Amino acid sequence: MYSQEKEEFFHTQLVKYGVDYQRAAQVAHILASGKPDELLSEKEIQIAEEVCREWLRQYERYKHLTSLLRENKRL
């Protein structure tokens, strides 16, 4: 089931961690649609996988940097 709120949430989170605005919008729409993988086109699956990998890489980088900053504040 599609939800505008879900789409906005996904889009915000993707952009927050460095995903291109337009690609984030496409993937947010795909994710919010709630369609099972079997009903998605190859192109939709490919872009969703690429963008989610990019998001994960950037999110892990963010977590690493914030942990380094916390450690430096303690010194």
C-alpha positions, 0 to 999 in steps of 0.5 A: 500500500502506497503512502505519501508519508512513507515516501517523504520519510524515505526521500528525506533519509536518502538525501540526508546521507548524500544520495542525489535528490532525483535518484532518492525521489525515484527510490523513495517512490519505489519503496513506498509503493510496497510492491514485492520484488516480483512486481518491480521491473529490472530497472526499478530493482537495479536503481533501488539496490544501487541507491540503498548501497550508496545510502548504507555506505554514507550512513556507515561513514557518518556513524564512523565520523561521529564516533571519532568526534565523540572520542576526540571530545573525551580527550 
